[in-house]
Amino acid sequence: MSAAALSLTGPARDARVAGLLSRRRKLVDGLVKLLCIAATAMGLALLASILFTLLFRGVSALGLHVFTDITRPPGSNGGLLNAIVGSLVQTMVGAAIGTPIGLMVGTYLSEYARTSALGNAVRFVSDVLLSAPSILIGLFVYTILVEPFGGFSGIAGCVALAVIVVPIVVRTTEDMLRLIPTELREAAVAVGAPKWRVIVLICYRAALDGIATGVLLAVARVAGETAPLLFTSLGNLNWSLSMTQPMSSLPVTIYQYAGSAFDDWVDLAWAGALLITFGVLALNIVARVVLRPRA
């Protein structure tokens, strides 16, 4: 505080001090706002740069052959049909396996075991699994499904993706169900509804948007996973829909092609990355349109 402000007495000094503090608060507020704007601009610039590069390299590599032809040796004008179908199969099957399990576990933690020791243990394990590197999950599934049965397979890939889906759905389901007011449950029980019916017909309906968002986040994550599939389904350059054989996938194909010395394979890697990005974007848009509140 300045000497001039200290020399004043009474209301004049109070007004002077208030003015100095106000200017200081405005200065700090402006500085923090400037830093926030700069950080936002930096993040948006990086995101725009990534998307621009992806569009520039991916669109130029897209063609009808990408969707109609399977992967072929360099210089053969191959496509990504087997990788696209393999990714769709493994992602959908993995989500179909992991989503019901995660939904049931999240419901148990929210509705039946909020404070019990078993519930806390399950919640802890789920949180650890949520933050576990995906490569460890791939190694785990390799140990229990690939090595004992003597070969890579689409089944092992689906199980690895399902293990990744489960903790995401568990956390989202538990959080969304906890947001539902207790009075809503009590009102349903008061009119004679059993607890399972309250959960299914009231809690699930009220938390549908949040749970669906969690499922979409899980699908978006597993759609781009590479490491677990390298240890489980491995990849296949030929057309194969057998779940007991190695199965192709877009992330693994992108991984293999991106580091290749052949320009046509590198172009296909960019095209595959573009397809994954816009596939996840389209899935989110469709889900938002379908699940939006209706009058």
C-alpha positions in Angstrom: 0.0 0.0 0.0 1.4 3.4 -0.9 2.5 6.1 1.6 -0.2 8.5 0.2 -2.9 6.0 1.0 -1.6 5.5 4.6 -1.5 9.3 5.2 -5.2 9.6 4.6 -7.7 9.0 7.4 -11.3 8.0 7.6 -13.6 7.5 4.5 -11.0 9.0 2.1 -8.4 6.3 3.1 -11.0 3.5 2.9 -12.0 4.7 -0.6 -8.4 4.8 -1.7 -7.6 1.3 -0.3 -10.8 0.0 -2.0 -9.7 1.5 -5.3 -6.2 0.0 -5.1 -7.6 -3.4 -4.2 -10.2 -3.2 -7.0 -7.5 -2.3 -9.6 -5.4 -5.2 -8.3 -8.3 -7.6 -8.6 -9.0 -6.4 -12.1 -5.4 -6.8 -13.1 -5.1 -10.3 -11.8 -8.5 -11.2 -13.3 -7.4 -9.9 -16.7 -4.1 -11.7 -16.5 -5.8 -15.1 -15.6 -8.4 -14.5 -18.4 -5.6 -13.8 -20.9 -3.8 -17.0 -19.9 -7.0 -19.0 -20.2 -7.6 -17.6 -23.7 -4.0 -18.3 -24.7 -4.3 -21.9 -23.5 -7.6 -22.3 -25.3 -6.2 -20.9 -28.5 -3.1 -23.2 -28.3 -5.3 -26.2 -27.7 -7.6 -25.3 -30.6 -4.6 -24.6 -32.9 -3.1 -28.0 -32.2 -6.4 -29.7 -32.7 -7.0 -27.8 -35.9 -3.5 -28.7 -37.1 -4.1 -32.4 -36.5 -7.4 -32.4 -38.2 -6.1 -30.4 -41.2 -3.2 -32.8 -41.6 -5.5 -35.7 -41.3 -7.9 -34.3 -43.9 -5.2 -33.2 -46.3 -3.4 -36.6 -46.3 -6.5 -38.8 -45.8 -8.9 -37.3 -48.3 -6.3 -37.5 -51.1 -5.8 -41.2 -50.4 -9.5 -42.1 -50.3 -10.9 -43.9 -53.2 -13.5 -46.6 -54.1 -10.8 -49.2 -53.9 -10.3 -48.5 -50.1 -13.8 -49.8 -49.4 -14.0 -52.5 -52.0 -10.6 -54.2 -52.0 -8.7 -56.0 -49.3 -5.1 -55.3 -48.2 -2.6 -56.3 -50.8 1.2 -56.2 -51.4 2.8 -52.9 -52.1 2.1 -51.5 -55.5 -1.1 -53.6 -56.0 -3.6 -50.8 -55.4 -5.0 -52.6 -52.4 -7.7 -51.4 -50.1 -8.8 -51.7 -46.5 -12.0 -53.7 -46.8 -10.9 -56.6 -44.5 -9.5 -54.1 -42.0 -12.7 -52.1 -41.9 -14.9 -55.1 -41.5 -12.6 -56.6 -38.9 -12.6 -53.4 -36.8 -16.4 -53.2 -36.9 -16.8 -56.8 -35.9 -14.3 -56.7 -33.0 -15.4 -53.3 -31.7 -19.1 -54.2 -31.8 -18.6 -57.6 -30.2 -16.3 -56.2 -27.6 -18.8 -53.5 -26.8 -21.6 -56.0 -26.7 -19.7 -58.1 -24.2 -18.4 -55.3 -22.0 -21.4 -53.0 -21.9 -23.9 -55.4 -20.0 -21.2 -56.3 -17.6 -20.2 -52.7 -16.9 -23.9 -51.7 -16.6 -24.6 -54.4 -14.0 -21.4 -53.7 -12.0 -22.2 -50.0 -12.0 -25.8 -50.6 -10.9 -24.5 -52.9 -8.1 -22.1 -50.2 -6.9 -24.7 -47.4 -7.0 -27.8 -49.2 -5.8 -26.7 -52.1 -3.6 -23.1 -51.5 -2.3 -22.5 -47.8 -1.9 -20.7 -48.1 1.3 -20.0 -51.8 1.8 -16.5 -53.2 1.9 -17.1 -55.4 -1.1 -18.4 -52.4 -3.1 -15.4 -50.3 -2.2 -13.1 -53.2 -3.3 -14.9 -53.6 -6.6 -14.8 -49.8 -7.1 -11.1 -49.7 -6.4 -10.4 -52.6 -8.8 -12.5 -50.9 -11.5 -10.7 -47.6 -11.1 -7.3 -49.3 -11.3 -8.5 -51.1 -14.5 -9.7 -47.8 -15.9 -6.3 -46.3 -15.7 -4.3 -49.4 -16.7 -2.3 -49.2 -19.9 -4.1 -51.0 -22.7 -0.9 -53.0 -23.6 -1.1 -54.7 -20.2 -4.7 -55.7 -20.9 -3.4 -57.2 -24.2 -0.7 -59.1 -22.4 -3.3 -60.4 -19.9 -5.6 -61.7 -22.6 -2.6 -63.1 -24.5 -1.7 -65.1 -21.4 -5.2 -66.5 -20.8 -6.6 -66.9 -24.3 -3.8 -66.8 -26.9 -1.0 -68.8 -25.4 -3.0 -71.6 -23.9 -5.0 -72.2 -27.2 -2.0 -71.9 -29.4 -2.9 -69.0 -31.7 -4.1 -65.5 -32.2 -7.9 -65.1 -32.8 -10.6 -62.6 -33.2 -12.2 -63.9 -30.0 -9.2 -62.9 -28.0 -9.3 -59.4 -29.6 -12.9 -59.0 -28.7 -12.3 -60.0 -25.1 -9.4 -57.6 -24.8 -11.6 -54.7 -26.1 -14.4 -55.8 -23.7 -12.0 -55.6 -20.8 -11.3 -52.0 -21.7 -15.0 -51.2 -22.1 -16.1 -52.5 -18.7 -14.5 -50.0 -16.3 -15.6 -47.0 -18.5 -19.2 -48.2 -18.4 -19.0 -49.0 -14.7 -17.8 -45.5 -13.8 -20.3 -43.7 -16.0 -23.2 -45.9 -14.9 -22.4 -45.5 -11.2 -22.0 -41.7 -11.5 -25.2 -41.2 -13.5 -27.3 -43.3 -11.1 -25.9 -41.5 -8.1 -27.2 -38.2 -9.6 -30.8 -39.4 -9.5 -32.6 -38.0 -6.4 -33.3 -40.5 -3.6 -36.8 -39.1 -3.4 -37.6 -40.4 -6.9 -36.7 -43.9 -5.7 -38.7 -43.5 -2.5 -41.7 -42.4 -4.4 -41.7 -45.4 -6.6 -41.2 -47.8 -3.7 -44.0 -46.1 -1.8 -46.5 -47.1 -4.5 -45.4 -50.7 -4.2 -42.8 -51.1 -7.0 -40.0 -53.6 -6.2 -36.5 -52.4 -6.2 -35.5 -54.0 -9.5 -38.4 -52.4 -11.3 -37.5 -49.0 -9.8 -34.0 -49.4 -11.2 -35.0 -50.6 -14.6 -38.0 -48.4 -15.3 -37.1 -45.3 -13.4 -33.4 -45.0 -12.7 -32.2 -46.3 -16.1 -34.6 -44.1 -17.9 -33.5 -41.0 -16.0 -29.8 -41.8 -16.5 -30.1 -43.0 -20.1 -28.3 -40.0 -21.7 -25.4 -40.3 -19.3 -25.1 -44.1 -19.6 -25.3 -43.9 -23.4 -22.6 -41.2 -23.4 -20.3 -43.6 -21.4 -20.9 -46.4 -23.8 -20.0 -44.1 -26.7 -16.9 -43.0 -25.0 -15.9 -46.7 -24.5 -16.6 -47.5 -28.1 -14.6 -44.4 -29.2 -11.7 -45.6 -27.1 -11.6 -49.2 -28.2 -12.1 -48.3 -31.9 -8.6 -46.8 -32.0 -6.8 -49.3 -29.7 -3.8 -51.0 -31.3 -1.7 -52.5 -28.6 -4.3 -55.0 -27.2 -5.0 -56.2 -30.8 -1.4 -56.8 -31.6 -1.3 -59.3 -28.7 -4.6 -61.0 -29.4 -6.1 -60.8 -32.9 -2.7 -59.8 -34.4 -4.0 -58.8 -37.8 -4.6 -60.5 -41.1 -3.7 -59.3 -44.6 -6.3 -61.7 -46.1 -10.1 -61.7 -46.0 -11.2 -63.6 -42.9 -14.3 -63.4 -40.7 -13.5 -66.5 -38.6 -13.4 -65.5 -35.0 -11.0 -68.4 -34.3 -8.4 -67.1 -36.7 -6.2 -63.9 -36.7 -8.5 -61.0 -37.8 -7.6 -57.8 -39.4 -8.3 -54.4 -37.9 -7.9 -50.7 -38.9 -5.6 -49.7 -36.0 -3.2 -52.6 -36.5 -3.2 -52.0 -40.3 -2.5 -48.3 -39.7 0.3 -49.2 -37.4 1.9 -51.6 -39.9 1.4 -49.3 -42.9 2.4 -46.0 -41.3 6.0 -47.1 -40.8 6.3 -48.7 -44.2 8.7 -47.6 -46.8 6.0 -47.9 -49.5 4.1 -44.7 -50.4 0.8 -46.5 -51.2 0.8 -48.2 -47.8 1.5 -44.9 -46.1 -1.4 -43.3 -48.0 -3.7 -46.2 -46.9 -2.6 -45.6 -43.3 -3.8 -42.0 -43.6 -7.0 -43.1 -45.2 -7.6 -45.5 -42.4 -6.9 -42.9 -39.7 -9.4 -40.6 -41.4 -12.1 -43.4 -41.5 -11.6 -44.1 -37.7 -11.9 -40.4 -36.8 -15.0 -39.7 -38.8 -16.6 -43.0 -37.9 -16.3 -42.1 -34.2 -17.6 -38.6 -35.0 -20.6 -39.9 -36.9 -21.4 -42.3 -34.1 -21.4 -39.5 -31.5 -23.6 -37.3 -33.8 -26.1 -40.0 -34.4 -26.3 -40.8 -30.7 -26.8 -37.2 -29.7 -29.7 -36.9 -32.3 -31.3 -40.1 -31.1 -30.9 -39.4 -27.4 -31.7 -35.7 -27.4 -34.6 -34.7 -25.1 -38.0 -34.6 -26.9 -40.9 -32.4 -26.1 
